[in-house]
């Protein structure tokens, strides 16, 4: 099975328990999501078009609709079971679309005022894939639109790599056994994830043309960052 198919299969299989798992896996997950939504530069009554790229079970989209009731949100995810969970979570809201697609499914048209993503883009294989994705996001934004991402990043050196890994394990030990961490979580991370440094992300965003590029929240291997077209 290819790595991309494995990632898709993994998320499809865990869709129903994803919300339970994610807080055990990701430190300060709720705070990270809040920081992502806080970074969106629109007022509460703005009628804006938002794309949630890799929407998962709809946690971020739900927070956006709570904060910006007038927003029209497109939820895109590669895993159909995740989209079904998102539809169920968000059934009380209007102006929502659900699209099965991946990072390569973005329209070339300037369609959105805001694009957000969380815990998804680190699955892209190479640096060039990540840079191409930023270019696609930039093209899909209206002028003045904003992109913010909440994701895993790697340390710039061996010491920070070990530090990030130990802090991550420290958090996971609250929810999982040492055996689960060493035989399931860490091997899956090595198979499926391709994070890079926050410095690379910020450089690539600036090279793409984004302005006001900034890190708005960070905790060791987790960061919320983005910029404006």
C-alpha positions in Angstrom: 0.0 0.0 0.0 1.3 3.5 -0.9 1.9 6.0 1.9 -0.9 8.2 0.6 -3.4 5.3 0.6 -2.2 4.3 4.1 -2.8 7.8 5.4 -6.3 7.9 3.9 -7.1 4.4 5.2 -5.9 5.2 8.6 -8.2 8.3 8.9 -11.2 6.4 7.4 -10.8 3.7 10.0 -10.4 6.0 12.9 -13.0 8.6 11.9 -15.6 7.6 14.6 -13.0 7.7 17.4 -10.8 10.5 16.1 -12.1 13.2 18.4 -11.4 10.9 21.4 -7.9 10.0 20.2 -6.7 13.5 19.1 -6.6 15.1 22.5 -4.6 12.2 23.8 -2.1 12.4 20.9 -1.8 16.2 20.4 -0.8 18.4 23.4 -3.0 21.5 23.9 -5.2 20.5 20.9 -8.1 22.7 21.9 -5.8 25.7 22.6 -4.2 25.2 19.2 -7.6 25.2 17.4 -8.6 28.3 19.3 -5.4 30.0 18.2 -6.1 29.1 14.6 -9.6 30.6 14.7 -8.3 33.6 16.6 -5.9 34.3 13.7 -8.6 34.7 11.1 -8.7 38.4 10.3 -12.4 39.0 9.8 -15.2 40.4 11.9 -17.9 38.2 13.5 -20.6 39.3 11.1 -18.6 39.0 7.9 -20.1 37.1 5.0 -16.9 35.4 4.0 -16.0 32.2 2.1 -13.8 29.8 4.0 -12.1 26.6 3.0 -11.2 24.1 5.7 -8.5 22.0 3.9 -8.3 18.6 5.5 -11.3 19.2 7.7 -11.3 15.9 9.6 -14.4 15.6 11.8 -15.2 19.3 11.5 -13.8 20.7 14.7 -12.2 23.7 13.2 -15.2 24.4 10.9 -17.5 24.3 13.9 -15.4 26.8 15.8 -15.4 29.1 12.7 -19.2 28.9 12.4 -19.5 29.7 16.1 -17.3 32.7 15.8 -18.4 33.9 12.3 -22.0 32.8 11.8 -22.2 34.5 8.4 -19.3 32.5 7.0 -19.8 30.0 4.1 -17.5 27.1 4.9 -16.3 24.4 2.5 -15.1 21.3 4.3 -12.7 19.3 2.2 -11.1 16.0 3.2 -9.6 13.0 1.5 -11.3 10.5 3.8 -15.1 10.0 3.2 -15.7 8.7 6.7 -14.2 11.9 8.1 -16.6 13.9 6.0 -19.5 11.9 7.3 -18.5 12.7 10.9 -18.1 16.3 10.0 -21.6 16.4 8.5 -23.0 15.0 11.7 -21.1 17.4 13.9 -22.1 20.4 11.8 -25.7 19.5 11.0 -27.0 22.5 13.0 -25.3 25.0 10.8 -26.1 26.4 7.4 -23.9 27.6 4.5 -21.7 24.5 4.5 -20.4 22.4 1.7 -18.6 19.0 2.0 -16.1 18.0 -0.7 -14.0 14.8 -0.9 -10.6 15.9 -2.2 -7.0 16.3 -1.3 -4.4 19.1 -1.3 -4.3 18.9 -5.1 -8.0 19.5 -5.5 -7.9 23.3 -5.1 -9.4 25.5 -7.7 -7.2 27.9 -9.7 -9.9 30.6 -9.2 -9.6 33.2 -6.5 -12.5 31.7 -4.5 -11.9 32.2 -0.8 -11.4 35.0 1.7 -9.9 32.5 4.2 -8.2 29.1 3.9 -7.4 27.1 7.1 -5.9 23.7 7.7 -5.0 21.7 10.8 -2.9 18.6 11.2 -3.0 17.7 7.5 -0.3 19.4 5.4 2.6 17.6 7.2 1.5 14.5 5.3 2.7 16.0 2.0 5.8 13.9 0.9 8.5 16.4 -0.2 9.5 20.0 0.3 8.5 20.7 -3.3 5.0 19.2 -2.6 4.6 21.6 0.3 5.8 24.6 -1.7 3.4 23.7 -4.5 0.6 23.4 -2.1 1.3 26.9 -0.8 1.2 28.2 -4.3 -2.1 26.5 -4.9 -3.5 28.0 -1.7 -2.3 31.4 -2.7 -4.0 31.2 -6.1 -7.3 30.1 -4.4 -7.4 33.1 -2.1 -8.9 36.4 -3.0 -6.6 39.4 -2.7 -6.3 40.3 1.0 -7.4 36.8 1.9 -5.6 34.9 4.7 -4.2 31.4 5.1 -3.5 29.9 8.5 -2.3 26.4 9.4 -2.1 24.5 12.6 0.4 21.6 12.2 3.3 19.5 13.3 6.8 20.9 12.7 10.2 19.4 13.2 13.1 20.8 15.2 16.0 22.5 13.3 18.6 20.2 14.9 19.2 16.9 16.7 18.7 18.4 20.2 15.4 20.0 19.4 14.3 16.9 17.6 14.9 14.8 20.7 13.3 17.5 22.9 10.1 17.7 20.8 9.9 13.9 20.7 10.2 13.6 24.5 7.6 16.3 25.1 5.2 14.5 22.8 5.7 11.2 24.5 5.3 12.9 27.9 1.9 14.1 26.8 0.8 10.7 25.2 1.7 8.8 28.4 -1.3 10.4 30.0 -3.6 8.5 27.7 -1.6 5.6 26.2 0.7 2.8 27.5 4.4 2.9 26.8 3.9 -0.1 24.5 1.2 1.7 22.5 3.4 4.7 22.1 6.6 2.8 21.1 4.9 0.1 18.9 2.0 2.1 17.4 2.2 5.9 17.7 5.9 6.4 16.9 6.1 3.9 14.0 3.0 5.4 12.5 4.5 8.9 12.8 7.6 7.7 11.0 5.6 6.0 8.2 3.0 8.7 7.6 4.4 12.1 8.6 6.8 14.4 6.8 7.1 17.5 9.0 9.7 20.2 8.3 10.8 23.2 10.4 8.8 26.3 11.1 11.6 28.3 9.4 11.0 26.5 6.2 7.3 27.1 6.3 7.7 30.8 6.9 10.3 31.1 4.1 8.1 29.3 1.6 5.1 31.4 2.5 7.1 34.6 1.9 8.5 33.2 -1.3 5.0 32.4 -2.5 4.0 36.0 -2.0 2.3 36.0 1.4 2.7 39.1 3.5 2.4 39.6 7.3 3.7 36.0 7.7 3.7 35.2 11.4 3.7 32.4 14.0 0.7 33.1 16.3 1.0 30.1 18.6 3.7 27.4 19.2 4.3 24.6 21.6 7.4 22.6 20.9 6.5 20.5 17.7 3.1 22.2 17.2 2.6 25.6 15.5 -0.1 27.9 14.2 1.2 30.2 11.4 0.2 31.9 8.2 -0.1 35.1 6.3 -2.1 37.3 4.0 -2.3 37.5 0.2 
